Amino acid sequence: MDIVPPLRLHVPEPAVRPGGTPSFGYLDIPAAGSVRRPEVDVAPEEIRDLAYTIIRVLDDEGRAVGPWAGLLSDEELLEGLRHMMRLRAFDARMLMAQRQGKTSFYMQNLGEEAVATAFRKALKEGDMNFPTYRQAGLLIAGGYPMVEMMNQIFSNTRDPLHGRQLPVMYSSKEYGFFTISGNLATQYIQAVGWAMASAIKGDTRIAAGWIGDGSTAESDFHAALVFASTYRAPVVLNIVNNQWAISTFQGIARGDSATFAARGHGFGIPSLRVDGNDYLAVHAVAKWACDRARRNLGPTLVEYVTYRAGAHSTSDDPSAYRPKAEFDAWPLGDPIQRLAQHLILRGAWSEDRQKQAQAEIADEVLAAQREAESYGTLHSGPKPSARDMFEDVYAETPPHLRRQRQQAGV
């Protein structure tokens, strides 16, 4: 009689735990400029290899090389550099404000600044993003006023959302930024649905959905890919792979799939993988995907390989699950430093101008913070009225909410 061994489960484990030496040996990083750039109307089955490599433009010396380079002028790149610097300075001030008790909660974009800011340059007016909570760069690069963002973070009297959202869950239809939901992955199916509606109306606007590596394990992720593929929705489906979910490494959500981008293959969706810390590469891939959507060629799935340098949120301590020096060992570097190096190499920038810009942006962000704080913060100054929680919920207020409002005396 054959002896059958007992069944057991496989639980993926990160390569290194706290206290160990950081290692990114699982990343196969090709040389910058070595990955081909297909035509926009290429058939998905002809570019299956692009889901297993990493599209890169900037090399280690800061040169822009290869077929994905040359889409942006020096002036456009300088603007992009300032967008990333502004987002980082904004993050630093708001993190400090949370520590001072001026807001309840905050989530940084540290290390991921290139992903959202560069993608924004590929969009047109009227396009709609369905973001998760680490795409504040879409607003910064889109010209949304920082004071308005801070007003929401402080939940003060000028908060455009009247204190009804968590501090970093922005919303602005005018700036193409659909209201963030704390229930992650819902925005993926919403993006596909919005894109389908745009096509049904014969409009020209496209949608972009955003999701983190951890949330790809949600069923909404797969449902979105089914509908996007079946109806060839004009949507770009973005996966920000920053290596960590809240406290679990990417392998938990990825499973035995080689990459997150490869998941698009089962749905017949063209899928690409790009260096998320390379501003030029992110923009080039974003433009390729957006052009495909605008030309009625259907959806594109894009995985951005980046790294969450900070904590998941102000409620998180990453030292409990990963080495403290891991970001320093990240092989794709710092997106701001890399773009600055490129511009300096081209003679369009300098170390002195970089320092000057940092000081100017720091002053700009501080001035915005002072103005926002003058309208109130979490624990000082006036607050939105309690009656606001009853407004804009239903077209006609139902009886039970009318009773609750009367009981509250607002």
Backbone hydrogen bonds, N-H to C=O, Kabsch-Sander energy under -0.5 kcal/mol:
donor,donor_aa,acceptor,acceptor_aa,energy
4,V,2,D,-0.7
11,V,9,L,-0.6
20,G,17,R,-2.4
27,L,24,F,-1.9
28,D,26,Y,-0.6
29,I,27,L,-0.8
33,G,56,R,-2.1
34,S,31,A,-1.8
42,V,39,E,-1.7
46,E,43,A,-1.9
47,I,44,P,-1.5
48,R,45,E,-0.6
50,L,47,I,-1.5
51,A,48,R,-1.4
52,Y,49,D,-1.7
55,I,273,R,-2.7
59,D,63,R,-2.4
62,G,59,D,-1.5
65,V,57,V,-2.5
65,V,63,R,-0.7
69,A,66,G,-1.5
77,L,73,S,-2.2
78,L,74,D,-2.5
79,E,75,E,-1.9
80,G,76,E,-2.1
81,L,77,L,-2.5
82,R,78,L,-2.1
83,H,79,E,-2.0
84,M,80,G,-2.2
85,M,81,L,-2.4
86,R,82,R,-2.7
87,L,83,H,-2.3
88,R,84,M,-2.2
89,A,85,M,-2.4
90,F,86,R,-2.6
91,D,87,L,-2.5
92,A,88,R,-2.2
93,R,89,A,-2.1
94,M,90,F,-2.4
95,L,91,D,-2.6
96,M,92,A,-1.9
97,A,93,R,-2.2
98,Q,94,M,-2.0
99,R,95,L,-1.9
100,Q,96,M,-1.4
101,G,98,Q,-1.6
102,K,97,A,-2.7
103,T,97,A,-0.5
112,E,109,N,-2.5
115,V,112,E,-1.0
116,A,112,E,-0.8
117,T,113,E,-1.4
118,A,114,A,-2.1
119,F,115,V,-1.5
120,R,116,A,-2.0
121,K,117,T,-0.8
121,K,118,A,-0.6
122,A,119,F,-1.9
123,L,120,R,-1.4
127,D,124,K,-2.1
128,M,206,I,-2.1
129,N,176,G,-2.4
130,F,208,A,-2.9
135,Q,132,T,-0.7
138,L,135,Q,-1.9
139,L,135,Q,-0.5
139,L,136,A,-0.8
140,I,136,A,-2.2
141,A,137,G,-2.7
142,G,138,L,-0.8
143,G,140,I,-1.2
144,Y,139,L,-2.5
149,M,145,P,-1.6
150,M,146,M,-2.7
151,N,147,V,-2.5
152,Q,148,E,-1.6
153,I,149,M,-1.9
154,F,150,M,-2.5
155,S,151,N,-0.7
155,S,152,Q,-0.7
156,N,151,N,-1.7
157,T,375,Y,-1.4
159,D,156,N,-1.6
162,H,159,D,-1.9
164,R,161,L,-1.8
169,M,166,L,-2.2
170,Y,168,V,-1.4
172,S,177,F,-2.9
176,G,173,K,-1.7
177,F,172,S,-2.7
178,F,129,N,-2.9
180,I,170,Y,-1.8
184,L,182,G,-1.3
186,T,183,N,-1.3
188,Y,185,A,-1.2
189,I,185,A,-0.9
190,Q,186,T,-1.8
191,A,187,Q,-2.1
192,V,188,Y,-1.8
193,G,189,I,-2.4
194,W,190,Q,-2.6
195,A,191,A,-2.4
196,M,192,V,-2.5
197,A,193,G,-2.2
198,S,194,W,-2.2
199,A,195,A,-2.0
200,I,196,M,-2.5
201,K,197,A,-2.0
202,G,199,A,-1.0
203,D,198,S,-2.7
207,A,234,P,-1.8
208,A,128,M,-2.3
209,G,236,V,-2.5
210,W,130,F,-1.9
211,I,238,N,-1.3
213,D,240,V,-1.3
216,T,212,G,-0.7
216,T,213,D,-0.9
217,A,214,G,-1.4
218,E,215,S,-2.0
221,F,218,E,-0.8
222,H,218,E,-0.8
223,A,219,S,-2.3
224,A,220,D,-2.3
225,L,221,F,-1.6
226,V,222,H,-1.9
227,F,223,A,-2.0
228,A,224,A,-2.7
229,S,225,L,-2.2
230,T,226,V,-2.7
231,Y,227,F,-2.3
232,R,228,A,-0.6
233,A,228,A,-1.3
235,V,233,A,-2.1
236,V,207,A,-2.0
237,L,235,V,-0.5
237,L,300,T,-3.1
238,N,209,G,-3.1
238,N,236,V,-0.7
239,I,302,V,-3.2
240,V,211,I,-3.1
240,V,238,N,-0.5
241,N,239,I,-1.0
241,N,304,Y,-1.9
242,N,240,V,-1.3
245,A,248,T,-3.2
250,Q,243,Q,-2.0
252,I,249,F,-1.9
253,A,250,Q,-0.5
254,R,250,Q,-2.4
255,G,251,G,-2.0
257,S,254,R,-1.6
263,R,260,F,-1.6
264,G,261,A,-2.0
265,H,262,A,-1.4
266,G,263,R,-0.5
267,F,264,G,-1.3
268,G,265,H,-1.5
269,I,264,G,-2.2
272,L,301,L,-2.5
273,R,50,L,-1.3
274,V,303,E,-2.8
275,D,55,I,-2.5
276,G,274,V,-0.8
276,G,305,V,-2.0
278,D,275,D,-1.5
279,Y,277,N,-0.7
282,V,278,D,-2.7
283,H,279,Y,-2.2
284,A,280,L,-2.3
285,V,281,A,-2.4
286,A,282,V,-2.6
287,K,283,H,-2.8
288,W,284,A,-2.0
289,A,285,V,-2.5
290,C,286,A,-2.8
291,D,287,K,-2.8
292,R,288,W,-1.7
293,A,289,A,-2.0
294,R,290,C,-2.5
295,R,291,D,-1.5
296,N,293,A,-1.4
297,L,292,R,-2.4
300,T,235,V,-1.2
301,L,270,P,-2.6
302,V,237,L,-2.7
302,V,300,T,-0.5
303,E,272,L,-2.6
304,Y,239,I,-3.0
304,Y,302,V,-0.5
305,V,274,V,-2.9
305,V,303,E,-0.6
306,T,241,N,-2.6
306,T,304,Y,-0.9
308,R,242,N,-1.9
309,A,110,L,-2.0
309,A,307,Y,-1.1
310,G,110,L,-0.6
314,T,106,Y,-1.9
316,D,313,S,-1.8
320,A,317,D,-1.8
321,Y,318,P,-1.8
322,R,318,P,-1.6
326,E,323,P,-1.5
329,A,325,A,-1.1
329,A,326,E,-0.6
330,W,327,F,-1.2
333,G,330,W,-1.4
338,R,334,D,-2.4
339,L,335,P,-1.9
340,A,336,I,-2.4
341,Q,337,Q,-2.4
342,H,338,R,-1.8
343,L,339,L,-2.3
344,I,340,A,-2.4
345,L,341,Q,-2.3
346,R,342,H,-1.6
347,G,344,I,-1.2
348,A,343,L,-2.1
349,W,343,L,-0.9
354,Q,350,S,-2.0
355,K,351,E,-2.2
356,Q,352,D,-2.4
357,A,353,R,-2.6
358,Q,354,Q,-2.2
359,A,355,K,-2.0
360,E,356,Q,-2.5
361,I,357,A,-2.8
362,A,358,Q,-2.3
363,D,359,A,-2.1
364,E,360,E,-2.2
365,V,361,I,-2.7
366,L,362,A,-2.3
367,A,363,D,-2.4
368,A,364,E,-1.9
369,Q,365,V,-2.3
370,R,366,L,-2.5
371,E,367,A,-2.0
372,A,368,A,-2.6
373,E,369,Q,-2.9
374,S,370,R,-1.2
375,Y,371,E,-0.5
375,Y,372,A,-1.4
376,G,373,E,-1.5
377,T,380,S,-3.1
378,L,102,K,-2.5
388,D,385,S,-1.7
389,M,386,A,-1.3
390,F,387,R,-1.8
391,E,387,R,-0.5
391,E,388,D,-0.8
393,V,390,F,-0.6
401,L,398,P,-0.7
402,R,398,P,-1.9
403,R,399,P,-2.4
404,Q,400,H,-1.9
405,R,401,L,-2.5
406,Q,402,R,-2.1
407,Q,403,R,-2.5
408,A,404,Q,-2.0
409,G,405,R,-0.9
409,G,406,Q,-0.5
410,V,405,R,-1.8
